[in-house]
Amino acid sequence: QLQLVESGGGLVQPGGSLRLSCAASGFTGNYRAIGWFRQAPGKEREGVSCITNSGGRSNYADSVKGRFTISRDNAKNTVYLQMTSLKPEDTAVYYCAARAGPYCSVSVPRPPEYDFWGQGTQVTVSS
């Protein structure tokens, strides 16, 4: 059974930075693409970024391009989301999830394509 645990969320001022971590346990973790999603109150869960199992390719939602960077360290079974230039509209619960395969889709990550989810970590951007 694959398990994912997010950490690194918190309160940050606009313009600040945070790095989220997604630690995976379970023998299939390193063979799957990993995606980051977020869900703000009253809104649908939206895809933020995805990285392939090797870490060689990634994609981003337009709203975070140039500000967020996804990476992974398979030796540590961990995927990271470095978030910079944070805005109040980035406030949400952030989730990582494992896709049913090693590759990302060509478009922004879509929740139905992911079958293992973490519990989420809160990110609040406010002055």
Order of alpha helices (4+ residues) and beta strands (2+ residues): beta-beta-beta-beta-beta-beta-beta-beta-beta-beta-beta
